[in-house]
């Protein structure tokens, strides 16, 4: 008896292990609500009403029935039996449509964001183009001012050179004029001295002649008297 019981337990354990490893994912069929019962018969008690698209895990099958575990239920896992014909391996069309709709909404939002970013980028590009044009115009103006200053500087250097030459020439002329003035003064002074000496000599000669004539006149008068 113990041996028989051990064999039965071993077989049951093997079946449980095989059922666990055989478990697959399935979904309640499209637009439908089915009954989850305590056993593989319509006479068994209904314990839940899985809705269309609800995910279940198939644990075992028996005739037209499947032993399933409801996934994502609050309050813990719920297991029971449902008719196999109400289970499908693909996502229900409603869920796929909802998924596609959500994905389409996300893509649309992403496209709108891309369009906004593109508009912002275009606006920024236009701003940068405007700033670039302003900078180019400012650079052109600065270059023109630089060229004008460069030409002005060249003219200034030429004028300064001419001015320095004129100043040097003027200083030379002034020195020459001063030298000539001093020479003229020296000559006038020398001429005055000459005239003064000549006048003094003439006066001296006149005095001498006067004295001589005076003496002769006295001698002549003395002869008469």
Phi, psi and omega in degrees: 000316179299320180296318179296317179296321179295319179296318180298316178297321179297318179295317180296319178297319179296319179296319179296318179296318180294324178293321180293320181285340183272352186301133179230169180266139176214173182225150174292137188301168186298140170043057183206155175231124186246174181254138174255119186247167182284345180208172183281057181199148178290351178276346181283160185289140176279126182247347179196163179233082179299135181271166180301133178089355181287135183278138177227160176248119182280120181263326184196162175230149178210112184055240182267009185244155177231133175274119187231160173242124179288133182259144175077017178274138175286148180087013177103169182291144178239126181244149178183192184241136176228160176291132186297331183291347179268004179251142178228154183271341179266165173293138177301151182301322181298316179292319178298317179297319179295320178296314178298322180296315178297318179295320178297321178296316178297318180295319179297316178297320180294319177296318178299319178295320178296318178297318177297316179297322179294318177298316178299318180295319178296316179298316179296321179296319178296318177299316180295322178296319177297315178296321179296318179297317178299316180295320179296316179297317179297319178296320178297317179296317178298321179295318178297317178296321178296315179297320178296316177296323179296315177296318178298321179295320178296316177297320179298316180297320179294315179298319180296321179296314178297320180296314179299320179295318179295318179297317178298317179295320179295316179298319178297317179296319179297316179298317179296317179297317178299320180295317178295321179298315178297320180295319178296317178298318179297318180294319179296320178296318179294321179294319178299316179300319179296315180296320179296315179296319179296317179297318179296322180293317179296318179297317180296316179297320179297318179297315180298314179298320179297318179295316181296313180296324179295318180294319179296321180295319178296318180295321180292320178294322181294334178288326180284329183259000000 
